[in-house]
């Protein structure tokens, strides 16, 4: 888990522990692509955070996205990998409340979830759908709520909070 400064980083760690998943919490400013290669994790999570990918994003070795290791980006983490692979991330579309996510494409990320579910959105930037590269999985109020590209997965909402009812399932 790369802790990007979210107030809920500890909730991600706790949610994983409840599921029996071993997790190391890493400072993104101190871990390099070579460190990740040496550790050989089965997956990586990037949390959300207060920063924008456009102004003062947290320090992070973006080459980690190119390793082929499955990555789940939550909010800012999603925006970071999207920008890294060339997907547009637009500033200014703020959402700070509970919304309904609607599954628009089947994906293992939401295998045991209903087609409509409450999620907590808390962001100021949004990932823009790109039909060629981005596989949009879910939408909230005409905004991409979840997407994937190869082994990169992202959710614009926060699955670690209780307002996202199916967070532990995701």
C-alpha positions in Angstrom: 0.0 0.0 0.0 1.5 3.3 -1.1 0.1 5.9 1.3 -0.5 9.0 -0.7 -1.7 11.1 2.2 -5.3 10.2 2.4 -7.1 10.6 5.8 -8.3 7.0 5.3 -5.0 5.2 4.5 -5.3 3.4 7.8 -8.7 2.2 6.8 -7.3 0.5 3.7 -4.8 -1.3 5.8 -7.4 -2.4 8.3 -9.8 -3.6 5.6 -7.1 -5.7 4.0 -6.2 -7.1 7.5 -9.8 -8.1 8.0 -9.7 -10.0 4.7 -6.5 -11.8 5.8 -4.3 -10.0 3.3 -0.8 -9.2 4.4 0.1 -5.6 3.5 3.1 -3.4 3.9 2.6 0.4 4.0 5.1 2.3 1.9 6.2 5.9 1.7 5.9 6.7 -2.0 8.8 9.2 -1.7 11.2 6.4 -0.5 10.3 3.3 -2.6 11.8 2.9 -6.0 10.9 0.6 -8.9 14.0 -1.5 -7.9 12.7 -1.9 -4.4 9.3 -3.2 -5.7 11.1 -5.6 -8.1 13.1 -7.0 -5.2 10.0 -7.4 -3.0 7.9 -9.1 -5.8 4.5 -8.2 -4.5 1.4 -9.9 -5.9 -0.4 -6.5 -6.1 0.0 -2.9 -5.3 -2.5 -0.3 -4.0 -2.1 3.4 -4.2 -4.4 5.3 -1.8 -6.1 8.6 -2.4 -4.8 11.8 -1.1 -5.4 15.6 -1.0 -3.1 16.4 -3.9 -3.9 16.9 -7.5 -2.0 15.1 -10.3 -1.7 18.5 -11.9 -0.2 20.5 -9.0 2.2 19.0 -6.6 1.4 15.3 -7.0 3.0 13.1 -4.3 6.5 11.8 -5.2 6.2 8.4 -6.7 8.4 6.3 -9.1 5.9 5.9 -11.9 8.0 3.2 -13.5 6.3 1.0 -10.9 3.2 1.1 -13.1 5.1 -0.5 -16.0 6.2 -3.6 -14.0 3.1 -5.6 -15.0 2.1 -6.1 -11.3 -1.6 -5.6 -10.7 -2.3 -2.1 -9.3 -5.4 -0.8 -7.7 -5.5 3.0 -7.7 -8.0 4.6 -5.3 -9.0 8.2 -6.2 -5.6 10.0 -6.6 -3.9 6.6 -7.1 -6.3 6.0 -10.1 -5.6 9.5 -11.5 -1.9 9.0 -11.2 -1.7 5.8 -13.2 -4.2 7.2 -15.7 -2.1 10.3 -16.3 1.0 8.1 -16.5 -0.4 6.0 -19.4 -1.7 9.1 -21.3 -5.3 9.2 -20.2 -6.7 12.7 -19.6 -7.3 13.7 -16.0 -9.4 16.9 -15.8 -9.4 19.3 -12.8 -12.5 20.9 -11.5 -15.2 18.3 -11.3 -15.6 18.1 -7.5 -17.6 15.4 -5.8 -17.7 15.1 -2.0 -20.6 12.9 -1.0 -22.3 9.6 -1.4 -23.3 8.7 -5.0 -24.6 5.7 -6.9 -22.0 3.7 -9.0 -23.5 1.9 -11.9 -21.6 -1.1 -13.4 -21.5 -0.6 -17.2 -19.1 -3.4 -18.1 -18.5 -6.8 -16.4 -15.1 -7.1 -14.6 -13.7 -9.2 -11.8 -13.2 -6.1 -9.7 -17.0 -6.0 -9.1 -17.7 -9.8 -9.6 -19.9 -10.1 -6.4 -21.4 -6.6 -6.4 -24.8 -5.5 -7.5 -25.1 -3.4 -10.7 -25.9 -0.3 -8.6 -24.2 0.5 -5.3 -23.6 3.4 -3.0 -20.1 4.8 -3.0 -18.4 7.7 -1.3 -16.8 10.2 -3.8 -14.2 12.7 -2.5 -12.2 14.2 -5.3 -11.5 17.3 -7.3 -10.0 15.7 -10.5 -11.6 13.2 -12.8 -10.4 10.6 -15.2 -11.8 11.1 -18.7 -13.0 8.0 -20.6 -10.8 7.1 -23.5 -12.5 4.3 -25.5 -9.2 3.1 -27.0 -7.2 2.6 -23.9 -9.5 2.7 -20.9 -12.0 0.0 -20.1 -14.7 1.9 -18.2 -16.2 -0.5 -15.6 -18.5 1.8 -13.6 -20.0 5.3 -13.8 -21.3 7.8 -11.2 -23.3 10.8 -12.4 -21.7 10.7 -15.9 -18.2 10.5 -14.4 -15.9 7.5 -14.6 -16.2 5.7 -11.3 -14.0 2.7 -12.1 -11.9 1.6 -15.0 -9.0 -0.7 -16.0 -6.2 -0.8 -18.6 -4.2 -4.1 -18.7 -3.3 -4.8 -15.1 -4.0 -1.3 -13.8 -7.4 -0.9 -12.0 -8.8 2.3 -10.6 -11.8 3.5 -8.6 -12.6 7.2 -8.3 -14.5 6.4 -5.0 -13.3 5.2 -1.7 -13.9 1.4 -1.1 -12.3 1.6 2.3 -15.0 3.7 4.0 -18.3 2.4 5.4 -20.4 4.6 3.0 -19.1 2.4 0.2 -21.3 -0.6 1.2 -19.6 -3.2 -1.0 -16.0 -2.0 -0.4 -14.8 -5.2 1.2 -16.3 -7.2 -1.7 -14.4 -5.1 -4.2 
